[in-house]
């Protein structure tokens, strides 16, 4: 047999391999951990110290009874559709009212006329204001601000010009 080679006792390191370091080791890893703990702590603080939600405010809509044509303020409930309950007929005969602030002579007034739109009650044709004779539509626009200011102050105002946007009549 051949000659034997001496084997070392094992105290010597055969190969010097450096330890692998991960991308989050060292200072970067410490910084990431501190940031994540800070975010978690802040979120927990905000969760437990947030003020309670404000109670829902009641929503009112101006309504008009389709039978009596009387106006009233109606408190809407969540998910409620028209026709609303009318205090005048004790039935669901009320619809949202459109407001018309015009007078027959083309001036503005401070108190509106409440009008029931024909489309709500399936009546054909356009809706005409019974006070001023003008066309009334959904989301009826008010008179120009200067006419409304004059109406609220009680000062005499000039009629709106014939071509004014809000001065519509059924003949236009």
Secondary structure, DSSP 8 states (H G I E B T S, - for coil): ---------S-S-S--------TT-THHHHHHHHHHHHHHHHHHHHHHH---------EEEEEEETTT--EEEEEE-TT--SSB--TTTSSS-EEE-EEEEE-TTS-EEEEEEEE--GGGGT--S-EE-TTT--EE-TT-----HHHHHHHHHT-------TT-TT---TT-
